[in-house]
Amino acid sequence: MKKTLCTIFLGLLGVCLASAQNDIRQTAQTLVSDPVFSHAHIGIKAVRGDGETIVSLNDDKMLVPASNMKLISTGAALFSLGPEYRFTTDLAYDGHISDGVLHGNLYIVGGGDPVLGSKDTVATAITDVFEQWEKAVRRTGINRIEGAVIGDGRWLDGMGEDGTWQWGDLGTYYGAGVSGLMFYENMISFNVTPGDSVGKPVNIETYYPSCSWMTFRHCCSTGEKGTGDKLYMYTSEFAPIAEIRGTFGVDRGRKRVDCSNKFPEYTCAVYFKNFLSQKGIQCSGGAGDFKLRREWMNGPSSAPELGADSLKTIDTFHSPSLERIAFKTNHESNNLLAETLFRTLGKENRSSSCSDSSYVALEDILKKMHVGSSGLSLQDGSGLSRQNLVSADFMCRFLGAMMDTPCFEQYLWSLPVPGGNGTLQYNMKGVSEEVRSRYRVKSGSMNGVRCYSGYILPAGFVLKQDMEIPQEIKDRIIIFSVLTNNCVSPSWKVRPMLDRFMVELAD
């Protein structure tokens, strides 16, 4: 009798599951055929953790993923480097010390820490870092420097920005390039207020860092009411000049605008040199940049090339753990951090952080994860390049492989929850918290692109930080990827429809 009832139950369960799968497939077809997505290209795939396919539609179509690329960068970094990996920044000197005087230069040797000097709570306050370095200087017996403080960002080689990024993005905070020595997330912040009438100049004041060596040209004006913030800064590493163009709506209030700083090494050196001066340690040679030498830099621009063996290290500062950096990367969709992780894969695994070496390193990691690179054509680590291409099938394969790694729980925790803090703050409005809490999702968006990939936890399961997820729970997790490209409909129409599809997936 018990055997008969069990057989009946399993049969009914199979019928229910088949019916649910047919429903979600129909929902996917309806989504694709909706006028909101006319002319758009869409790839969809959803599977269970045990490998069962729930729905697949154009899942092999290669599409631009935007910031869904960060799922790959953070996952590969956690798997390859480990959640406790930390970047280092060394304080070192050359020359010799005599009677409390350093006859040589003091170097800040970057090791790729992307949050050094950041205002984010994940980072150590820069004043605390500088105090640690000042104590190291005094402990070494240095009370005066007859030389310069030099920022050394050579640890990350290759171009700071990817060559396929759009010109309009390069001066924005989200288009900041990486360096071996970063500072304040390689940004310059401005306080901006409109003029008192349309056409009048926009009032722009440098907020932080001061960057007094830079020349800022303001070729922008106050725009019509309702036009918002359309300011863009154009700059490069070839000269200390930047030009802010565009308009700022007359009805806008005071706003902080963040732009890209192409000279983070020099900025860090200047600020630490000034800090030492305030503490009574004078530096006769000022500040310099060891990586980018230009005629406009006086004194230290003639500093000789030095190998690592020529420097004497006196202190090492450690970044937050990679686990915390990955959390910040995915919750904020931070391009600089994602690019740093991607380039660090090349540095640590291939001894070079140029894009080609980093891509080869990532391919090696994907092989170790038994994912392969079929369905992936990668250009950068952040998703800012429109030359990135990925299929929904690859994304689900990668997310599934991450479930079998020792760092899965940390990876899962790094992903935002709809309606919570992070980039999904405005998703799934009106959906109960009980349902929203089941999602761990990374979004990706740019003009014409809207993507969501991630996990849906089983109903009733409560995820807690640092918990180990049982295999029976992993088998019931839904892995999904929804990639939409070439969609000309406004986001306020697109987002609710994709939200509804994700909610139906949970059922």
Salt bridges, closest charged atoms under 4 A:
ASP50 OD2 - ARG48 NH2 2.40
GLU52 OE1 - ARG48 NE 3.78
ASP59 OD2 - LYS45 NZ 3.33
GLU84 OE1 - ARG86 NH2 3.45
ASP120 OD2 - LYS328 NZ 2.95
GLU134 OE2 - ARG138 NE 2.88
GLU146 OE2 - ARG144 NE 3.11
ASP152 OD2 - ARG154 NH2 2.70
GLU161 OE2 - LYS262 NZ 2.82
GLU185 OE2 - LYS328 NZ 3.18
ASP196 OD1 - LYS200 NZ 3.38
ASP229 OD2 - LYS255 NZ 2.73
GLU243 OE2 - ARG245 NE 2.78
ASP258 OD2 - ARG256 NH2 2.97
GLU305 OE1 - ARG154 NH1 3.74
GLU305 OE2 - ARG293 NH2 3.87
ASP315 OD1 - ARG139 NH2 3.90
GLU332 OE1 - LYS328 NZ 2.91
ASP364 OD2 - ARG350 NH2 2.58
ASP393 OD1 - LYS45 NZ 2.77
ASP393 OD2 - ARG397 NH1 2.68
